[in-house]
Amino acid sequence: MATGQVSQMFEQALDAPKGWFYLSALDKSAPLEPALLAGATAVPAGRCASLNSLGEFVLGLDVNQAMPIFLWNGKDHPDVSNSGVSPTTSITHWVAISPTGVMSGLVATGGYELQTTEFDTAQTYAPNDALTPAATGILTNQAITLYTTPVVGVCSWHNNEDNEPVTPASSPVGTNAHGVTTLSFWPVYLPGPNA
């Protein structure tokens, strides 16, 4: 995204059509790794992350045995990081006191169906395809060998019950209620071998 442009919060997102939010829902809050928080690397909602040895979110899986967590909010969301600097004028208009870099995400062993905008759109997906994250946290169904490659999800059928009648889906990929293309999947945890 070019400097000065602000995306809509739903353009890069994670939605949970089934199974979340209940008081017993499995989620995790943690700070984003300081280098990622301060750096130029994109960390939008919907990416797959894990916790490093310091208990901070990093993109992708820190090690093959890391628990996958799907980010509910991105690093540029005002409740995570809010510098008070205008992207238009570069003037500091306020000093934010509330955001601390803490993000939240849904843990892959939770019982829900998810839709993410953060997947490799160059690929074709079929129901029951296994998913793994790239180092950037973007999901893909490419180069997966079960019990060798960590698997973080299984493709389901796309649905958009908010805006469409319930009809048979044709793919895991479809348009959500905001008109954005998403990948529907069930999170799973099938780690790779120890590093």
C-alpha positions, 0 to 999 in steps of 0.5 A, a space after each residue: 500500500 502506498 504511503 498515506 493510504 489507509 485501508 478499510 479494516 475489513 479489506 485484510 481480516 479474519 472472520 469466524 462464521 462458526 464457533 466464536 465468540 463464546 466465553 469458552 472460545 480459545 484465543 490468545 493475546 500477546 505483544 507483537 515482536 518489537 521489530 515487527 511492530 516498529 518495522 515496515 513489514 505488513 502484519 494485517 489481520 487474518 495472517 497466521 502467526 505463532 509465539 516466539 520464545 519470548 511470548 511475542 507474536 511473529 509471522 508464520 511458525 517460529 518453529 515447526 512445533 509452534 502453535 498456529 494462531 490466526 490474528 484477529 487484529 493487525 499491527 496498524 489497528 488503532 487498538 494495537 499501535 497508534 502513533 498519533 502521526 497523520 499519514 497525510 501531513 506526518 504531523 504528530 497530532 496526539 500522543 497515544 497512551 492506550 495501545 501497547 502493541 498487544 494483539 489477539 488471535 484465534 488458536 488453531 485448536 479451537 472449534 471454529 470455521 474461519 475466513 481469511 483474506 490472507 492467502 495465496 490467491 494465485 493458487 486453486 483451492 479445493 475442500 479438504 486441502 491442507 493449508 500451511 503458512 508461508 513465512 509471511 503468515 499467508 496461507 497456501 496449499 502448496 508444497 505440503 507433505 503431511 507429517 513433514 510440513 506443519 499443517 494449520 488448516 483444512 479448506 472448507 466450503 465458502 459460505 456467506 449466509 449474511 448476504 446470500 441464501 444458503 446454496 451449495 458452495 463451489 469452492 473454499 474461496 468466495 466473497 464475504 459480506 464486505 465484498 472481499 475475497 476470502 478463503 474458508 477453512 477449519 483450523 487444525 494443528 498438525 506440527 512438522 518434525 522437531 527442528 
